[in-house]
Amino acid sequence: MTGELERQVVLITGAGRGIGRAAAELLAQRGAAVGVVDVNADDALAVADAILAAGGRALALPADVSDRAAVLAAAERLAGQFGPLTGIVNNAMWIRYGAVEGVEEDVLDRMLAVGVKAAFWGTQALLAHGAAEGGAIVNICSPVADLGMANTASYTAVKGAIGALTRQLAVELGGRGIRVNAVTPGAVPTPGARAIVNEDGYAIRRRQTPLGRLGEEREIAAGIAFLIGPDASFVTGEILHVDGGISVRSM
Ligand SMILES: NC(=O)c1ccc[n+]([C@@H]2O[C@H](COP(=O)([O-])OP(=O)(O)OC[C@H]3O[C@@H](n4cnc5c(N)ncnc54)[C@H](O)[C@@H]3O)[C@@H](O)[C@H]2O)c1
């Protein structure tokens, strides 16, 4: 498949479903070779198969992103098949909401491992198996990193860290030509989100979103594709809100 991303080799975590899957499919449609990382091996294989069937380039890479060695091994395999990585999308997340007094240590540890530590491992994977010059990292943030929301303390801690890390790494890695950006999705009814947000919650989100509707996975993927690709060659340290305007609403 040819397209504006045909020179890109991109590892996408949590690409077995939801936003990650949409990103993998869009990047592949635009010519990128994509590594489909997911802890759910069946989902990773299904997404890679679908991309291959559509004429794209993909490799299923079942892995738990909280495992540093597994992430580095996935990047090595992708580079072995398609050449040095040009980008990574740190998208995987595992979420539990709940009041702060009830946050349990093992749950918090898991969220920090999948949400924060894995972004370090993804970054290290790009540095170890990336092209000699340049590269792009896209992290996935959240509106909760900008504004408070009840019962999301653990998730907010993860995404707040991701926002700060995005800006920090843009500074640290800019000298090597590596751009580091993030996308903040608005409310998108993915399988994962539907497990923690009910219909009443979605009704509130629709009302609060200036565009008056929920987002679609492909709309978030479009933001990711922009930041991964050459059109964003002078963009770094940016947190791109693809959120229907929910983050700029005061009341
Ligand atoms: N959907 C939304 O409304 C929304 C809003 C803001 C931010 N986000 C962020 O977007 C990203 C994608 O979310 P989504 O809604 O598509 O979620 P999702 O739960 O539908 O998909 C997440 C994927 O990550 C995988 N995953 C979970 N733990 C993993 C691990 N340890 N190793 C590898 N893979 C793992 C899951 O198997 C799943 O395929 C997340 O970072 C999320 O925080 C989503």
The ligand as a MOL file (V3000), in Angstrom:
LIG
                    3D

  0  0  0     0  0            999 V3000
M  V30 BEGIN CTAB
M  V30 COUNTS 44 48 0 0 0
M  V30 BEGIN ATOM
M  V30 1 N -12.2010 5.9950 24.8440 0
M  V30 2 C -12.1550 7.1540 25.4580 0
M  V30 3 O -13.1760 7.8050 25.6920 0
M  V30 4 C -10.8080 7.7310 25.8640 0
M  V30 5 C -10.7770 9.0760 26.3080 0
M  V30 6 C -9.5640 9.6040 26.6870 0
M  V30 7 C -8.4150 8.8320 26.6190 0
M  V30 8 N -8.4950 7.5410 26.1820 0 CHG=1
M  V30 9 C -7.2420 6.7850 26.0940 0
M  V30 10 O -7.1570 6.2050 24.8130 0
M  V30 11 C -6.3720 5.0100 24.8880 0
M  V30 12 C -7.1170 3.8610 24.2300 0
M  V30 13 O -8.3050 3.6590 24.9450 0
M  V30 14 P -9.5400 2.8180 24.3890 0
M  V30 15 O -10.7370 3.5630 24.8250 0
M  V30 16 O -9.3420 2.5000 22.9590 0 CHG=-1
M  V30 17 O -9.3970 1.5080 25.3260 0
M  V30 18 P -9.7590 -0.0520 25.1030 0
M  V30 19 O -9.8170 -0.6200 26.4830 0
M  V30 20 O -10.9570 -0.2230 24.2350 0
M  V30 21 O -8.4570 -0.6090 24.3640 0
M  V30 22 C -7.2460 -0.7110 25.0660 0
M  V30 23 C -6.4370 -1.8540 24.5160 0
M  V30 24 O -5.2370 -1.9460 25.3030 0
M  V30 25 C -4.9880 -3.3040 25.5820 0
M  V30 26 N -4.1880 -3.4470 26.7870 0
M  V30 27 C -4.5900 -3.2700 28.0790 0
M  V30 28 N -3.5920 -3.5610 28.9130 0
M  V30 29 C -2.5340 -3.9090 28.1540 0
M  V30 30 C -1.2230 -4.3170 28.4520 0
M  V30 31 N -0.7920 -4.4320 29.7160 0
M  V30 32 N -0.3840 -4.5990 27.4280 0
M  V30 33 C -0.8080 -4.5000 26.1310 0
M  V30 34 N -2.0490 -4.1370 25.7980 0
M  V30 35 C -2.9040 -3.8470 26.7970 0
M  V30 36 C -6.3550 -3.9360 25.7230 0
M  V30 37 O -6.3060 -5.3640 25.5550 0
M  V30 38 C -7.1410 -3.2210 24.6220 0
M  V30 39 O -7.0420 -3.9100 23.3900 0
M  V30 40 C -6.0690 4.8020 26.3730 0
M  V30 41 O -4.7780 5.3080 26.6590 0
M  V30 42 C -7.1300 5.6190 27.0550 0
M  V30 43 O -6.7490 6.0180 28.3420 0
M  V30 44 C -9.6620 6.9770 25.8040 0
M  V30 END ATOM
M  V30 BEGIN BOND
M  V30 1 1 1 2
M  V30 2 2 2 3
M  V30 3 1 2 4
M  V30 4 1 4 5
M  V30 5 2 4 44
M  V30 6 2 5 6
M  V30 7 1 6 7
M  V30 8 2 7 8
M  V30 9 1 8 9
M  V30 10 1 8 44
M  V30 11 1 9 10
M  V30 12 1 9 42
M  V30 13 1 10 11
M  V30 14 1 11 12
M  V30 15 1 11 40
M  V30 16 1 12 13
M  V30 17 1 13 14
M  V30 18 2 14 15
M  V30 19 1 14 16
M  V30 20 1 14 17
M  V30 21 1 17 18
M  V30 22 2 18 19
M  V30 23 1 18 20
M  V30 24 1 18 21
M  V30 25 1 21 22
M  V30 26 1 22 23
M  V30 27 1 23 24
M  V30 28 1 23 38
M  V30 29 1 24 25
M  V30 30 1 25 26
M  V30 31 1 25 36
M  V30 32 1 26 27
M  V30 33 1 26 35
M  V30 34 2 27 28
M  V30 35 1 28 29
M  V30 36 1 29 30
M  V30 37 2 29 35
M  V30 38 1 30 31
M  V30 39 2 30 32
M  V30 40 1 32 33
M  V30 41 2 33 34
M  V30 42 1 34 35
M  V30 43 1 36 37
M  V30 44 1 36 38
M  V30 45 1 38 39
M  V30 46 1 40 41
M  V30 47 1 40 42
M  V30 48 1 42 43
M  V30 END BOND
M  V30 END CTAB
M  END
